[in-house]
Amino acid sequence: MPKWKQLSAYCLLGGLLLAQPALSEKNNNTLNKTRAEAALMHKQGAKSQSTILKSKEATQQLLAEFQALNHELNQLKINQAHLLQVQAQQMRSINSLKKQLNEIETTEKAIIPHLLSMIDWLDNFIAEDIPFHKEERQQRISYLKSSMITPDINLPERYRRVLEAYQVESEYGYTIESYPYTIKVSGEQLHVNLLRAGRIGLYYQSNDEQRSGYWDHKKGVWQIAPEGVEDEIQKGMLIAQKQRPHSLLILPIVK
């Protein structure tokens, strides 16, 4: 081999040997840099994973809150619908009550004259009836008349009182009773026991049982009973006092 070629080969080999340490240091730097970048990426990845987990938890929490709010909203809608139905029913009830009040006012205007007419009729009836419990029955009429003008007595109560008075008068027609009373016979005051047989007749017997008679409704006076009637009057009084069973009575009737 020529000397110049041999010298060139030595120079190349020497250069390679000189460059070897430089290449090794460069590779180390590159490797360290790569490792650092990998560690940074790993750290950033872990951080990103933590952020993702936190974001997932927050999302789940928000979803749960949304579902709860949505359920509450549905409940509110149901309650609102129910309240609207209640309100509608209340309005119907109010309108019905208003209508009833109007009808009551109209009815009251019609009933008041009717009740006054009933009281007047009953007053006239008692005045023309046989004279038993006269004071008590007249007081009942006065009570009814005062009830019609007393402000704190409502219409149903007024109506009830009038019907009650009619009921009492009706019961007089099919009952029998005996009670003490003072009458005037031929201008003389006489203490007697009266016998009322329905509304058919009114009879008396003196306390000493020596005098008996009956009310002459046509003449409006007390008459002395015919002979034989005393025993029938006495029998009637015993029946009225529940001291004798009911039986047929033969008594004078004057209409």
Phi and psi in degrees as a GROMACS rama.xvg file:
@    title "Ramachandran Plot"
@    xaxis  label "Phi"
@    yaxis  label "Psi"
@TYPE xy
-69.0796  159.262  PRO-2
-68.937  -34.6276  LYS-3
-70.9501  -33.2257  TRP-4
-68.7083  -41.4468  LYS-5
-63.5479  -36.4351  GLN-6
-69.2425  -38.1656  LEU-7
-65.2494  -39.2996  SER-8
-65.218  -39.7012  ALA-9
-64.666  -40.3694  TYR-10
-63.9336  -42.1739  CYS-11
-64.1448  -42.5484  LEU-12
-65.6239  -38.514  LEU-13
-67.0132  -39.7008  GLY-14
-63.2277  -39.2852  GLY-15
-64.5995  -40.7264  LEU-16
-66.7005  -34.6016  LEU-17
-71.7238  -34.2128  LEU-18
-78.1069  -18.7481  ALA-19
-57.2213  -48.2274  GLN-20
-62.5193  -37.1512  PRO-21
-64.6651  -43.164  ALA-22
-65.2252  -39.0572  LEU-23
-64.9012  -40.8418  SER-24
-67.4102  -37.3753  GLU-25
-65.5168  -41.8833  LYS-26
-64.7376  -39.2186  ASN-27
-61.8764  -42.1566  ASN-28
-62.5155  -41.4561  ASN-29
-65.0344  -41.4995  THR-30
-64.9975  -43.0264  LEU-31
-63.3482  -39.3344  ASN-32
-64.5805  -40.8249  LYS-33
-64.6997  -42.4944  THR-34
-62.6293  -41.3121  ARG-35
-63.4888  -42.6159  ALA-36
-64.6049  -38.738  GLU-37
-65.497  -40.9352  ALA-38
-63.9585  -40.48  ALA-39
-63.9108  -42.9496  LEU-40
-64.3269  -40.2721  MET-41
-62.6843  -42.2267  HIS-42
-64.5143  -43.5866  LYS-43
-66.3256  -36.2158  GLN-44
-64.7269  -42.4746  GLY-45
-64.0733  -38.7688  ALA-46
-64.7472  -42.7099  LYS-47
-63.7934  -40.4117  SER-48
-62.8362  -41.83  GLN-49
-63.1036  -41.0946  SER-50
-63.3049  -40.3838  THR-51
-63.5748  -43.3313  ILE-52
-63.1073  -44.2978  LEU-53
-62.2322  -41.6837  LYS-54
-63.618  -38.0415  SER-55
-65.3204  -43.9197  LYS-56
-62.3755  -42.8857  GLU-57
-63.7069  -38.9399  ALA-58
-64.6037  -43.5206  THR-59
-63.4196  -39.4742  GLN-60
-64.8172  -44.0035  GLN-61
-63.215  -37.6131  LEU-62
-64.9584  -42.258  LEU-63
-63.7764  -41.9153  ALA-64
-64.6243  -39.3349  GLU-65
-63.2537  -44.4616  PHE-66
-63.7249  -40.9486  GLN-67
-63.7887  -44.6517  ALA-68
-64.7532  -38.5306  LEU-69
-64.8362  -40.0778  ASN-70
-64.6566  -43.0402  HIS-71
-63.1495  -38.4501  GLU-72
-63.0296  -41.387  LEU-73
-62.8944  -40.2979  ASN-74
-64.1679  -40.3663  GLN-75
-63.9349  -38.6181  LEU-76
-63.5547  -41.5892  LYS-77
-64.1372  -45.0596  ILE-78
-62.7566  -40.7582  ASN-79
-63.2893  -43.0226  GLN-80
-62.0877  -40.8181  ALA-81
-65.0423  -43.7569  HIS-82
-63.083  -35.9727  LEU-83
-64.9178  -38.8367  LEU-84
-66.0564  -42.6396  GLN-85
-61.8909  -43.3831  VAL-86
-62.2739  -41.753  GLN-87
-63.4117  -41.2296  ALA-88
-66.1609  -39.2361  GLN-89
-62.8973  -40.907  GLN-90
-64.1754  -40.4996  MET-91
-63.5741  -40.0613  ARG-92
-64.7966  -42.8598  SER-93
-61.5969  -45.2929  ILE-94
-63.4889  -38.598  ASN-95
-65.4426  -42.0841  SER-96
-64.6238  -40.4559  LEU-97
-60.5637  -42.6649  LYS-98
-63.7752  -42.0994  LYS-99
-65.2353  -39.5169  GLN-100
-62.4533  -41.2902  LEU-101
-63.1587  -41.3226  ASN-102
-66.5062  -37.7064  GLU-103
-63.7182  -42.8305  ILE-104
-60.7564  -42.2021  GLU-105
-65.9605  -43.3454  THR-106
-64.7173  -40.5798  THR-107
-60.6099  -40.1555  GLU-108
-62.9107  -30.9474  LYS-109
-85.8236  -32.3602  ALA-110
-77.6096  -38.4757  ILE-111
-54.3266  -50.8562  ILE-112
-60.0435  -35.6576  PRO-113
-65.1358  -43.3456  HIS-114
-64.1659  -41.6096  LEU-115
-61.7521  -39.16  LEU-116
-65.1174  -40.1463  SER-117
-63.4333  -40.7894  MET-118
-65.8736  -43.2913  ILE-119
-62.3631  -40.9866  ASP-120
-63.2311  -43.6246  TRP-121
-65.7882  -36.4994  LEU-122
-62.2031  -46.4188  ASP-123
-66.2275  -37.8315  ASN-124
-63.1157  -43.5935  PHE-125
-65.5514  -39.4335  ILE-126
-63.7292  -31.5182  ALA-127
-94.2011  -8.15247  GLU-128
-81.0001  169.528  ASP-129
-61.8877  144.936  ILE-130
-82.703  73.4636  PRO-131
-113.903  143.757  PHE-132
44.2107  43.3272  HIS-133
-61.8644  -46.656  LYS-134
-63.4345  -44.9744  GLU-135
-61.1112  -42.3815  GLU-136
-70.9762  -35.5109  ARG-137
-68.5019  -37.4095  GLN-138
-63.0575  -36.5854  GLN-139
-63.8815  -39.1805  ARG-140
-65.5306  -42.965  ILE-141
-62.4142  -38.657  SER-142
-62.8243  -41.7688  TYR-143
-66.0339  -41.6969  LEU-144
-65.0612  -39.854  LYS-145
-69.1681  -32.2383  SER-146
-63.6163  -30.1634  SER-147
-74.0899  -16.0685  MET-148
-117.063  1.71436  ILE-149
-82.802  120.283  THR-150
-62.4574  -34.6487  PRO-151
-84.8415  7.6487  ASP-152
-103.409  118.316  ILE-153
-80.2412  172.44  ASN-154
-61.9233  -46.8101  LEU-155
-58.1734  -37.9766  PRO-156
-68.4  -39.6285  GLU-157
-61.5471  -44.1669  ARG-158
-63.6105  -40.94  TYR-159
-62.2183  -41.8406  ARG-160
-66.1755  -39.5092  ARG-161
-64.799  -45.0985  VAL-162
-63.3211  -37.3019  LEU-163
-63.0169  -41.4041  GLU-164
-64.0979  -40.228  ALA-165
-64.9123  -36.9515  TYR-166
-64.0968  -42.9314  GLN-167
-62.0341  -46.0238  VAL-168
-64.5592  -35.6967  GLU-169
-64.8892  -39.3296  SER-170
-66.3359  -27.2459  GLU-171
-61.5383  -26.7293  TYR-172
-71.9106  -19.6782  GLY-173
-130.557  25.4307  TYR-174
-122.288  161.562  THR-175
-127.041  139.341  ILE-176
-152.407  162.075  GLU-177
-137.282  136.167  SER-178
-155.857  154.831  TYR-179
-75.371  147.506  PRO-180
-160.592  166.634  TYR-181
-117.775  125.665  THR-182
-125.384  172.131  ILE-183
-115.738  117.338  LYS-184
-117.59  115.68  VAL-185
55.1206  41.0867  SER-186
80.3152  3.96762  GLY-187
-111.981  132.44  GLU-188
-73.1679  129.287  GLN-189
-135.268  126.273  LEU-190
-84.8905  121.648  HIS-191
-137.379  173.867  VAL-192
-108.499  125.641  ASN-193
-92.5972  144.22  LEU-194
-118.269  118.118  LEU-195
-107.201  121.588  ARG-196
-107.808  89.6936  ALA-197
58.6754  -132.789  GLY-198
-113.012  13.3243  ARG-199
-73.1326  -43.7741  ILE-200
-161.364  160.653  GLY-201
-129.968  126.709  LEU-202
-130.145  158.006  TYR-203
-134.317  158.97  TYR-204
-147.262  130.527  GLN-205
-65.6972  159.497  SER-206
-61.1062  -29.0588  ASN-207
-87.945  2.7216  ASP-208
62.4511  21.0689  GLU-209
-97.0085  -16.8311  GLN-210
-131.419  133.721  ARG-211
-137.819  156.114  SER-212
-171.786  -164.854  GLY-213
-151.318  165.526  TYR-214
-90.8585  123.43  TRP-215
-91.2606  99.0347  ASP-216
-68.2811  -30.2436  HIS-217
-67.6305  -41.9873  LYS-218
-92.4629  -18.0408  LYS-219
74.0209  32.884  GLY-220
-138.659  164.947  VAL-221
-88.5491  132.098  TRP-222
-111.343  152.529  GLN-223
-79.2282  134.381  ILE-224
-70.7751  145.545  ALA-225
-64.2885  164.071  PRO-226
-62.3636  135.12  GLU-227
97.8353  -15.0759  GLY-228
-80.9765  -21.66  VAL-229
-57.2168  -42.0078  GLU-230
-65.9521  -36.2266  ASP-231
-68.9646  -37.7909  GLU-232
-65.4799  -42.8628  ILE-233
-62.6498  -40.3597  GLN-234
-63.2059  -42.5741  LYS-235
-62.5005  -38.276  GLY-236
-66.6652  -38.4168  MET-237
-66.4801  -36.5759  LEU-238
-64.803  -44.1319  ILE-239
-63.5421  -33.2227  ALA-240
-87.4723  7.21302  GLN-241
60.4996  32.1583  LYS-242
-102.122  0.473054  GLN-243
-152.803  142.314  ARG-244
-67.5052  158.038  PRO-245
-62.7243  139.1  HIS-246
-153.9  173.077  SER-247
-71.498  135.684  LEU-248
-116.139  137.62  LEU-249
-109.562  100.767  ILE-250
-130.733  151.365  LEU-251
-71.8045  140.736  PRO-252
-124.428  126.519  ILE-253
-125.361  119.378  VAL-254
